[in-house]
Amino acid sequence: MSLFKARDWWSSALGEGEEFDQGCLCVGDVDNSGTGHDKVVVGSYMGMLRIFSPHANKPSEGALGLAESQLLEVNLHNAIIQVELGKFVSCSDLLHLAVLHPRKLSVYSVSGTAGNVEHGDQYQLKLVYEHNLQRTACNMTYGTFGGVTGHHSLCIQSMDGMLMFFEQDSYSFGRFLPGFLLPGPLIYNPRTDSFLTVSSARQLESYKYETLAVATEAENRQDPDLPVKSGGKRLTPDWTLVLGEQALELSVPSFSHSSSCIFVLGERNLYCLRDNGQIRFMKKLEYNPSCFLPYASLTDGTTNLLLGNHTNMLLVYQDVTLKWAAQLPFVPIAVRVASFPDLKGVMVSLSSEGHLLCSYMGTDPSYYATPTVDARDVDYEQMDAELKQLQKYIREASRTQDILPKADTQEDLTVTAVISKNMDNPSQAHIQDIDGLPVPSVTVQLKLKFIGVVQVPRLNVIVQPPLAVTQNNFVLDTMSVGSSTLVTFSAFLNGHYPPADLTGDVTVSYTAPTGVPRVLQSRFSLPLALVCVSSTPAKSTKFKITVDTNQPPVDLHAMFPEFSGKSEEKDGNSLAFQFLSGPKVSLVASKSSQRYRIQSESFEDMWLIIKELVQRCDRHFSKLGIKDFRKSFSGPIPLQDYFYTIDHHFQLRVSAKQYQDLLSERAVQFRAIQRRLLTRFKDKTPAPLQNLDTLLDATYNQMMSLAEAAEENQAQLDQAFAQLRSGTHLLVLLLSLWQGLPPDQTALLEATLLPLLQDTQQLGWEESCDAAVTHLLRTCLSRSPKDQAISLAQTGGPVLELPKDTVRLKKHITLLCDRIGKGGRLSLCSEANVQLPAQIQNLAAPGGVEPIAEVSGDGEELNLQQDTAKFIKKKQPSKKVKKDKEPKEKKEGPNEPSEGPGTEETSAAEEVKKERKEPSKEKKKESSKEPKEEAKKEVKKDSKEKKESSSKEKRDKDKEGKEATKETGDKKVSRKSSSAKVKEKKEAEGGV
């Protein structure tokens, strides 16, 4: 059992389908028995009045004991809003029961008669008097209004803001509250003879009884159809306090003459005020309260509170300190403290559904006993087998790289996409033609079959720009088991450039019957004929890519039947595709060899044709049953053409940033001019504008021009990003064909080079791709496990922001291709999990370490450059590029690392260190000018001797070899210059 749980002493369920509220519960000696024991009076909105005298539940009594606890049950045939006990009859000091109905106030007396038979006592409810109300009542309060002692008066608040005062069986007067909109809780404070309520302005207001008595008469407003009359004394509150929230309940405890507190329960706070409206303390609640009750505390100067909330908790506070918390089986809407014959201080709580509970706070002894364990022999072999099985599960779980949970084997629905074989007639495209070519559209049908009950499914269709659909959002009705529905829309080209992908994504979000939200994703492919038409093959093109296969070439007209009917070539060895946006791509199948050549004037536009060719070849040979069909690419990888696409996209991003900065400056200037003009116009004495209006017009025109230029640049940037995506897809495909990468490594490479599907100024493709490529170079493509461990030990990383240029990114992509070309394996699993030396393990300590650059020899650097030129670079660098590279190579001393993973994979902290060292290097250069000149003369002599002794074979060496020999010559220069420095230093010391 839980310690923090209310102990059930007595409980009862009141009726079925009845509703209860805060004022429906009251406790007291309603039958005036004189024993000091309380009874529980409960009224409901159904008009049922019940009176109980609870006693401890005994298991042997069952339903009989519950029936004996109920003293009276009467149907009053009117909804009961509130019940109160007080001295409401002038000629009697006994307690009577006041029952408030929407249009009536009734006062009853409850009397009991001792029974002469075994059926027990009999209780009767007699009506003493009643008042018919002209207005609908909301709540009421009672007290000794005006300081009258010996009996209680009643005050009823109507729904339209009128306070109606009754003194026993006579009506006294009525007053309207000022600024009334909606009724709030009402309470009487006997210490100050005032009434407290919370208005619609969310402020606590106090009205003295004397002020209400002498205010404007309200009898003439008993008819709501009559207009409001003004005159007499205006009713104003004695004091107000802004709460800022609606109050749920008010309470003025009167258990101590010394205490003068007013408690207000708000929606988020609990307030304790003094009688003059000053805040004594306030408690911010972290839950939604439902009811509260102040009661006497044993500590002087403090008040205890029972506070119920919507998490079924009953909390006990001493002022603002939480003393106890008890769990209830329901949300309490009213709570009282009563004394019964068997137990005093019982908490009586009532729920809105009619659960009446009498409970107490305490603990029950624990009856839990530890079960005896059966003594049995331990089977060590079985334990070893179980341990090995668990270790196997742990290893498999640690190897997996999936961060998303695995989907259920059976979904609640299935989505099937059907693409129409023919284009729509007429076309649904928004652009009717591009460069004279009509823009077609194709119909896509999505069939949703529901296996289980699916509530309010929402379907979303996403295609890659510039593709568009006629409708992308669908809201369906709740579907039952076995039903199906059909969703139809059309897709078309909505831009003047080809898309990077012809696939579309379908996302269905729905709610399962258990209330769990779920998402189902599906994908469909649009036809190639949506973006291009058949044309005449071009004879000479700028870019060419050759794909080798191990099977004879297939007839292109049979492979692309939708384009063969309109093609002018009849031999089946060549086919041309004219994109609607302009570029043309030719596909030629070799007659003598097993090759296909794709050629075009645009590098990135070849991607869709090559992708379609590879996919259709796979499908064609799989239908024929050929399982050993292979395709490859012999190189070279066109990195320079790909880098041109990167530079174009990067320049547009830089331009967009510049436009944004200029627009910000002009906007600041525009607002400053506006403020000055406004100041001039507001001035009473007119002053000359000093050409501010002209400056305002000029600034506005500049802003409009910049906005138009920025909008045009953004359109070009969207097109450039689509071209960059196409070029990246093409590069990934060529790399996979070049090295025969499996599908998992190809997917990883594509995720690395295409980390974003949408390009923004905050996070662009360049910085994201650079970070992903650098991570691969530091982990799975690292040269040794030691380097990998050092890279993994480095904490943090560079900030992803727009780089200054694309040189670093190009070097990293070149190095990535080189590592893949040398047999590197792409994997997310770290190979640094093997046992490492202690000094390597220390690198992973908290705080991290600075990166250690990898130092390579001269021969290794030379081999790397030759391999890169052999396998990757398509063209040799121009002389201008060489001249730019030579001074950069000369700056690197003999101890500088080569262009490998150690240099290109250093962290930002290492680069900052190098930049700090550069000023000191410049100072050293000035002090060592003379030794360097002598060293240069010696180098010239050595180079002349080498030229005379060189043969014709050395003259025909590759340009990369010349650069390597030149670099070794530079290293000799640095060594000789250092020896000249030492010699000069010794001579200086000798002179001193």
N, C-alpha and C positions, 0 to 999 in steps of 0.2 A: 504494500500500500504506500501511497505517496504521503509524505508528511504534510505538505502544503495543499490540503484538500479540506473543504468544509465537511464536517461530520453531520450526516443526515440523522436528525432527531425525529422529525415528523414531516411528511410530505403528502401532497394530494394533487390530483389533476382535475381542474375545474372545467367540466363540460367538454364539448367537442365543437370546434369551429368558432369559439368565442374569442373576442379581442379585449385586451386590457391596456391601461395606460398608467401614468404616474399617479394620478389622483384616485385610482380605483382601490387603494389599499389603506386601511386604517386599523390601529390597534388601540385597545382601551377597555375599561370595565363598562361595556355597553349596556349590560343588564343591571348595573348598580347593585351587584351582589354584596359589596362591602368587604370582600376577602382580599382585595388588592391584586387579584389575578386578572390578567388581560385576556380579552377575546380578539379574534381576528375578523375584521369586516372586509369583505371583498365585493365590489360591484363590477359589472361588465358592460360593454357596449351593447350587448344583447338584452339588457334590462334585468339580468339575474342578480339578486342580492343574496349573499351567503354569509353566515356567521359561524365561526369555528371556535372550539375550545380545545386546542391540541394537547396531546399527552404523548408520552414516549411510545413508539411503535414496538409492539411485541410480536415476534414471529407467530406465536400461537393464535393471536387474535385475527390477523389477516384483515379481510374486508369488514368484519364486524367491528373492529376497533376504529377503523376509519369512519364508519357510519356513526358511531357513538360520539366522535369528535365534532360532527356537524350539528350545530344547534338549530339552524334555521336556513331555509332556502325559499325565496319568494321571487316571483316574476312580476316586476313593476311595469312591464310593457313599454317602457321608455328607456332609451340609452342612458346609462349612468356615467356621468362625466367625472364626478368627484364625490367622495364621502368624507365627512368630518364628524368628530365627537366633541360636544361642548354643552354649555348651559344656555340653551336656546329658548327656553320657556321662562317667562318672567316670574311666574308664581311658583317656581320649583327650583330647588338646588340640585336636582338630579341631572345626570348626563343624558342627552338626547342625540339622536343620529340625524344629521342633515345630509340629504341626498340631492345632488344637483343634476337636473336633466337639461336638455337643450332649451326647453321652453317652460320649465317649471322648477321650483325649489320646494322640496317637501321635507318636513321635520317629523321624525317618528320617535316613538318610545318603544323600547324592547323590554319585555317583562317575561319572567320565567315562573312557572307553577310547578311545584313538586308533585310528582306522579304517585298515585296510590298502587300502581301495578308495576310489573317488571319492565314495562316499556320505558321508564325513566321520566325525566322532567320534560315539560312542554313549554315552548317559547312562542310568544306572540308578538307581532309587529303592528302597532297601532299608529295611525296618522293623527298628529296633533294639530298641525296647520300646514298650509301650502300657499305659495305665491305663484301665480301665472305670470310669466315674463313676456314683455312686449318685444324683447330683442333676444337673439340667439346667444346663449351663455357660452363662455369659454372656460373660465375657472372661477374659484372663489377663495376667500380667506375669512377668518373670523378673529375676534378679539374684543377687548374692552375699549371700544372706540370712545374718545372724548374723556377718558379716565373714569368711566362709570364702572363700578365694581359690583359683583354679585351675579352678573349674567353677561352673556356674550352677544355681540351683534355680528351680522353677516354683511360682507361686501362681495358683489358679483361683478366680474368684468365681462362685458359683452364682446362679440366678434367685431363690432364697429367702434370700440374704444370708449364705451360708456361704463362708468362705475356706478352701480346701483346699490344703495345702502338700505339694509333692513334691520329694524330693531324689534326682535321677537316677531310677533305676528303682524307688524305694521311696516309699511314702506316709508322710509325717511326722505331721501332725495336721490338725485342722480346727477352726475357730472361727466362731461366729455374731456378726455385727455387731449392736450394740445399736440398738434403735429402727429396724430395717430395714423398708422398704416396697417400694422398687423399686431395682434395681441401677443403679449409676452407673459412670463411668470409673474405672479402677484403674491406679496406677503405683507403682513402687518407687523410693525415693530412697536411693542407696547412701551418700551422705555422712552421713546420720543413721540409716541402717538402719531405715527406717520406710516404711509403706505409706500412700498418699494416695488418698482416694476422696471422692466427693461424694454425700451422703445425700439422702433424699427431703425432708429439711427444708431443702434448698437451702443447705447449708453444707459447706465443705471440712473434712474430718476427717483427722487424722494418727494412726496407730497404730504404735508401735514393735514391732519383731519380738520383742523380749524380752518385752514386755507380752502379745503374742498367745501366746507360747509357754507362759507360766505362767498364763494365764486358764483359765476353766472348760472342761473337756473337752467336745467336741462329737460324739464318736463315737456316743454313744447317741442322737443325733438323725438318724442316717443314714436311718432309716426315717421318712418324713414322717408316717406314721399314728400314731406314738407321741407322747404328750404331752410338753411341754417340762418338763425338770427344772431346779430351781434349786439352787445350791450352788457352792462353790469361790470363786475370785477373780473379781470382776466386771470385765468388759472395759470400759475407759473410754479415750477418745481422749487423746492427748498434748496436742493443741491443736486448736481449731476456729476457723474464720473464716466468718462469715455472708456468702454471696454474694448472696442474694436472687433468684437465677435458677438454672436448671438448666445444668450444665456439659456441653459437647459433647466436650471432649477435655482431657487432662492431659499435660504433658510436663516431664521433668526432664533438661535437657541436661547432658552430661558431657564436652563437648569441651575444657573448660578447668578446671584444678584450682582456679584462683582464683575462678571464678564460682560462686555458690551461689544459683541462681534456680529457682523453680518457676513454670511458666506454666500458666494456667487459661484456656481459651477458653469463654466463656459465650455465651448467646444474644444478648446485646446489648453485652457488655463483654469486654475482654481484661485479665487480671490478671497481674502479675508479683510474686511473693512471695519473701521470704527463707526460709531453711530453718526459722526459728522461727515462721513464719506471719504476719510483719509485711509489710504491703503496700509494695513498692518503687515501683511505679507502676501506673496503671490507664488504659486507653484505652477511651473510649466509642465504639462502632462505629455507623455510620449505615447499616448494611446487615445482612443475615442471613448470618453466617459459616457455612461448611460444614466446614472443616478448617484445620489450621495445622501448622507445623514450624519450631522454632527451629534456627538453624545459626550457625556461628562468624562473628564479625565481625572485621574488620581493626583496628577502633578499640578500644582498651582500655576496659574498663568498660561496653561496650555489647554487645547481642545482636541479631542479625538474625533476622527472622521472615518466613516465607512464609505468607500467609494467603489462603485461597480463600473465595469467597462465592457466593451463589446468583444473582448477575448475571453469571456466567461470567468473573469477574475473578480474577487472581492478583496480590496486592499484596505489595510488599516493604517492610517496616518496619525501621528501626533504632531500637529501643526504641519510642517513640511517634511517630516522624517517618516519614512516608510518603516512600520513596525512588524507587519505581518501581511502575508498574501495567501489567500485561500482560493482553491479552484471550485467553481460552481458548475452544475450540469447544464446551465442555460445562461442567457444574457439577462441580468436583472434590470427591470425598469423602475422598480420601487423597492426600497428596503426600509425596515423598521426594527426597533429593538423592543422586546416584550418580556414580561415575566409570567411564567406559568406555574402551576402547582408543583410540578416535578423539577423544574429548572428555571433559574433566573438568568436574565441577560441573553435570551435567545434571539438570534438574527432571523427575521422573517423577510423573505425575498419573494418577489413575484415576477414572472416573465410575461411577455406580450401574448403568449399562447395559452396562459392559464396554469402554468406550473407554480404551485405554492409550496415553498420549502421553509421549514424551521430547522435551523442548523446551529452548530456551535463550532468554535475553533479549538482544536486540541490535537492530540495524537492518540493513535491506537497502538497497542503492543503488536510486535511482529510475530506472527505465527509460523514464519518460514523456518523450516529445518533442513539442514544440508543432507541431501540423500546419500545413503551409503554407497560406496563404490564397490562394484563386484571385483573381488580379487581374481585375477587371471594372469596367466603366464604371458610375458611379452614376446611377440614374434618379431625378432630383429630382422629377419629376411623380408618380411612384409613391410616393415617400417623403412628399410632401405629402398625397396621398390617404390614405395609411396613418395619417399624423398626425391628419388631420381625423376619420378613423373612430375612432381612439383617444380623441380629445377628446370625441367624441359619446358614447362609452361612459362616459367619466368624468362628463360632465354628467348623464346618465341615472342613474348610480349615486349621484351626490350629491343628486339631487332626491328619490329614494325615501326614504320615512320608515319602511319596514318594518325592524324590528330582529330579527325572527324569520327564520330561513332559509326559502327557498321549498321547499315540499314536492315530492317526486318526482311525475312525471307519472302514474306507475302505482303504486298501493299494493299491499301484499301481501294485503289483504282489503278487503271492502266491507261496510258496515253499513246495513241497510234497516229502518226502523221502520214497523210497521203497527199503527194504532190501531183497536180494535174500534168499529164504528158503534153498537152497543148496549151499555148498561150491564150489569155483571155481575149475575147472579141465582143465588145470593144475593150480597149485597155483601160485599167483603173488607175494608171499612173498620173501623178500631178503634173509632170512635165511631159508634154505630148511628143516632142522630138528633140534630139541633140545632134547638132551639125547635120541636119537633114535626115537622120535615121530615126524611125519611130521607136518610142520607148515601150516595150511590152510589159505585161504583168502576168503573173501566174497565180492560180488559185491553190490555196493550201487548206486541207480539211483535217481537223483534229478530232479523232473519235475517242471519247472518254467513256470507259466501261467501269462501272462501280461494282467492286467485289463486296465491299462493306458499306455501312451507312456513313455518308459524308455530309457534313453540315456546312452550308454556305461556302462552296468552293469558289475561289477567285483564280482566274487564269490570266497570266501575263506573258506576252510574246515579245522577244527582244531579237532584233537583227542588227548586224554591223552596219554602221554608216558607210556610204550614203544610201544603203538600202532602207526601205521604209515599208510599212504595212498600212492597210486601210483602217484597222482597229487593233490596238495592242492590249486592251484591258477588257476582260469579260467577267461578269458576276453571275454565277449560276445559282439555281435553287437547290435546296437540300435534296439529295438523291438517296433513294433506298437501295437495298441489296439487289443486284442483278440488272439494274437500269443502266441506260447508256444515253449519251447525248452527242450531238455533232456541232462543232464550232468551225465556221468558215470565214476566211479572210483572204485578201490578195496581197502579194508582195511585189515590189517594183523598185527600179533605180530612181533615186531622188537627188542626184548630184551629177556633176560633170567630171567625175573621175571614178575609176573602177574600185570596188570594195576590196578589202584585204582578205575577206572570208565570206563564203556563200552559205555558211551554216547559221541556223537560227536556234534560239533556246526558248523552251516553253517551261514556265514555272507555275505549278498549281499549289496554292496554299489553302488548307482546309482545316477543320477541327474534327477530331475523332469523336466517337460517342462518349468516350471517357473524359472529354474536355481538353485533351492534349493537342496543341497545335502541331501540324505536320506540313511538310513541303515535299513535293514530288517534282523532279526535273526530267525533261526529255529534250531531245535535239533532232532537228531535221535539216536536210540539205536542199538548197535551191538549185535549179538547173543552171548550167553554164550559159544556155541560150538567153537567159534573162539579162545578161550584161554585154553580150557580143553577138555578132552575126558573121556569116561566112564571107570571105573576101578572096582576092587574088594574092598568092604568095609574093613576098618581096624578094628581089634578087640580091641586093646588098644591104646588110644591116650592121649595126655597131656592136651589138652584144650577141654572143652565141654560146650555147651550153649543149654539151653532148652527153647523152645517157646511154651507157652500154648495158646489154642484156646477154643472157646465155641461150636465148631462143630466137628463132627467125622473126623478123619484123612482121607485125600484123597490118593488114590493110586498114589504113586510117579511115576510109569511108565506112568500113564496117564497125570500126571502133567508135566513130563519132557520126552516127546515122542522122542526127538532127541537123548537121552542117553539110552533109554530103550532097543533098538534093540541090542546094543553091551554089555549090562550088563549081568553078569552071574547070578544075583539074579532074580528069577522068581516070588517071593511072592509079590512084589510091596511095601514092607514095608521098604526097605533099598536101597540106591543108593550111589555110590561112584563117585567122580569127581577127576580125575588126571590132575592137571595143567601141561601145557607143560614145565614149568620151574622146576617142581619137587614135590612140596608138594601135599598131597592128602587130600581131605575133604570128610567125610562120612555124609550122611543124613539118619536118621532113624525115621520112624513114629511108634509111640507106638500102640500096638494092643489093650491094655486094657484102655488106657486113651487118652485124646484129646491133645496129645503133639507131638512135633517134636524135635529131638535132632540133633544138628550139632556138629561134633567133628573133630579135626585135630591136627596135630603136630605143626602147626603154628597159632598163634592167629589172625594175621591180614588177613590171607588168607581165613578165614571163611566169610569175609564180602560179597564178591560177591555171594556166595551161599545163605546166609541168606537174602540178598536183593532180589535175584531172587525168593526164596521161598515165601517171604511176598508178592511180587507183583503178583506171579502166584496164590497164595491163594485168594487174593482180586479179581482177574479177574474170578477165577473159581466160587466163591460163588456169585459174582454179576451176572454172567450168569444164575445161578440157581434162582435168584430172592431173595436171602437171604440178607436182609438189615441190620440185627443186628449182622453180623459177627464181632467178636472182637478177638484180639490177644494181648497177654501180655507176660511180662517177670518178673519172681518172684525174680530174683536176685541170688546171690549177683553180683554187678557190678564189673567186673574184672579190677579194677584200677591198681593193681600191674603189671599185664601183659601189660597193656597199657603204664605204666610208663617205663617199660623196653624198649619198642619201642622208647619212647621219649629220654631216655638216649643214646640209640644207635645212633640215629640221631644227638644228641647234640655232642657226642664224635667225630663223623665224621666232624662236622662243626669246632670243635676246631682243629682237625688235619689239615683241609684245611687252617685255619688261620695260623697255624704254618708253613705249607709248603710255604705259600705265603710270610711269613716273612723271612724264610730261603732263598727262591729264590731271594728276594730283596737284602739280604745281599750278596749273592754270585754274583749277577749281579753287585753290586757296586764294589766288589772286582775284578771282571773280567774286568770292564772298567778301574779301576785304574792300573791294570797290563798292559792292552793294551796301556794306555797313557805312562807308563814308557818305554815299549818296543819301542813304536814309537819314543820317545825322543832319545833312544839309537841308533836306526837305522838312524835317521836324523843327528846325530852328525858326524861331519867330521872326528874326531879322533875316531877310533873304541875303544870300551870299552867292558869289559867282561859282559855277560848277567847276571851273578850271579844267575843262575838257574831260571831266570824269565820265560823262555820258559817252563820249567817243571812245575812251579807253574801255568802257564796259562793253560796247558793241564789238570792238576789236577782240577783246578777250573771249567773248561769246562765240564769235566766228572761229577763233582759233580752237576753242573747245569742240565745236561741232566738226571742224576739219579733222582734229585729232581722233575724235570718236569714230568718224567714218573710216579713217585710215586704220585705227585699231580693229574695227569690225572686219575690214577687208583682210588685214593681217591674220586675224583669227580664222577666217575662212581658209586662207592659204595654209595656216598651221594645221587645221583639221585634215586638209588634203595631204600635207606632208607627212602627218602621223600615219595616215592610212597607207601611203607609199612606204614609209619606214616599216610598218608592220608586214607589208607584202615582201619587202626585201629581207626582213629578218626571217620570215617563214621560209623563203627561198634559201637563205644561208643555212638554216637548220636542216632542210631537206638535203642540200648538197653535202653537208658534213656527214649526215647519216648514211648517204649513199657512198661517200668517199671511204668511210671507215667501217661500214656495215654495222652501225650501232643498233642494238636491240630496241624494241619499242619503249621500255622503261627509261633507258638512257636518253632516247630521243625526246621523250616527254620532259625529262629533267632539263635537258639543254634548251628546249623551247620555253620552259618556265623561267629559265635563267635569263635568256635574251629578250623575253617578252614578259616582264614582271607586271606590266600595267596594260589594261584594256582601254583606259581613258587617260589622256594626257592633260595635266593641269599646270598652272604656274607654281602652285605650292609643292607639287611632287611630280617631276617630269620623268621621261623615259631615261635620259642620260644618267642621272644620278642613281636611279633604281637599278638599272642594268649594270652600272659600274660596281655597285655594292654586291650584287649577286655574283658577278663574274669574279670579283676579288675573293669572295667567300669560297668559291670552288677552287680557285688557285691556291688558297691557303689550306684547304682540307683534302678533298679526294684527289686533286691534281697536284698536290705538293710532291716534292722530289723525294722526301724521306719521312718516316714516322716522326723523327725528331723535329723537323720543321713544322709538321702538323701539330705536334704537342705544344710547341712554342706559340703557334698561331691561336690555338684554342685557349691557351692560358691568358692571352691578352684580353682584358676586360674592356667593354665599351667599343665604340666605333665612330667613324666620321659622321658628321651631321649631313643629312641628305638635303642638299641645296643645289641651286643652279651652278654648275662649274664655270670656271673662267674660259675654258676651251675644251676641245674633245681629244687632245693629244693623249692624255692618260687613258681614256676609255679605249681609243684605238689600239694602244699598246697592249692593254689587257686582253682585248678580243683577239689580237694577233697571237699573243702568248697562249690563250686558251686554245686556239686552233692548232698551234704547234704542239701543245701537250696532248691533245686528242690525236693528232697525226702520229705521235710517237707511241701510241698505245695506251694513253691514259683512260681510266675507267671512271665514269660519272656515277656517283652514288652519294646518298645522304647519310649513309652509315659511316661513322667515324672509325678509322683504322687506328686511332691513337688510344684505343681501349686496352691494348696489350700492355704487359708489364714493362714499365719504363724505369730508367735509372732514377736514383734519388734526387739528383740535381734537376732532372726534368720534372719530376713530380712537384718539387718545390716551386716551380714556376706558376703552378695553378693555385698558389696560396692567395688569400684575399688581398686585394690591392693590385694584383697583376704585375707585369713586368714590362719594360720597354722592348719593342721588337728588335730582334737580332738579325742584321742583314746577312744574307748568304754570300760568301766570297767565292768567286769562281776564277779559275785560271784563264790565261789568254787563249789557250787552245780551245777550251770549252766555249768561250764566247764566240770564237771564230766559227766553230762547228754549228752553233745555234743560228748564227746569221746565214750561213750557207744553207742549212736545212730549211729555214724560213723562206729564203729566196727560191729554193728548189720546189717546195711543196705548196707554198701559200701564195707568194707574190706572183702576180701575173705579168707585171711590167717592171723593168728596172727603174730605180728612182732617177729623176733628172739631175742635172748638174747643180741646179739651184738648190735642190733639197740636200745634196751632198755638202755644199758649202755651208748650209745652215747647220748640218750635223757635225761638221769638223770642229768648230770651236767648242761645241758642247762636249765632244769626246776628249778634247785637249784638256778641259777643265778637270776631268776625272784623273786622279793620280793613280799610281800603280796599286795602292791599297784600296781603291774604290771597288765596290762589288760590280760584277757584270750585270747586264740587263737580263735578269732572271727573276726567280721568285723572291730572292732575298731583297732585291732592290725595288721591284714593282709592288711588293706586298708589305712594305713598311707602313707603320701606322702614322696617324697625323702628328703624334708627338715627336716621332723621329724626323719628320719633315720640318717641323718647327725648329728642332735643334740644328738641322743643317742650315736653315736660313739665318740663324743667329751666328753661325760660324763664318758666314760669307764676308761680313765686314772685316774680320780679322785677317782673312785670306787676302783681301785687297791691300791691307797695310803691308803684309809680307811681300806682296808683289812689288811695291814701290821700293822697298829696301833691297830687293835682290834683282834690280834691273841689269846691272853690269855683269854679274855672273851669268845671267840668262843670255845676254848678247854673246858672251864668249862661248857658251854652250851651243848656241845656234850656229856659230861659225864651224864648230867641230862637227855638228850634225850635217852641215852642207858638204864638208869634205867627205864624210862617210858616205853620204848619198851619191856623190860623184863617183867614188870608187866602186860602189855597188852597181851603178849604171854601166860602167865600163866592163865589169866582169859578168854582167847578166847576159843570158843567151836569148835566142828568139822565142823559146818556149815560155820564158818568164815574162816577155813582153805581151804574150797573148793570154796572160792570166786573167781570171775574172775580176770585175771591179771590186767585189767584196774582199778578195785577197789583198788588193792594193790598200783598201781601207784598214785591213788588219795589220799589214806591214807598217803602214803609216802610224798606227796606234802604238806599235811596239817601239817605233822610232821616238814617239813622244815620251814613252816611258823612259827610254835611255836619256832623253833630254832632262827629265826630272831628276834622274839619279845623278847625272853630271852636275846639274845646277846645285844639288844639295852638297856634293863634294866641294864645289867652288865656294859655297857659303862657309863651310868649315875652314877651308884654307884662308879665306879672307878674315875670318874671326881670329885665327892664330896670328896672322900678321898684325892685326890691330893690337892684340895683347902684347906682342913683342915690341911694338912701337911705344906702348905706354911704359 
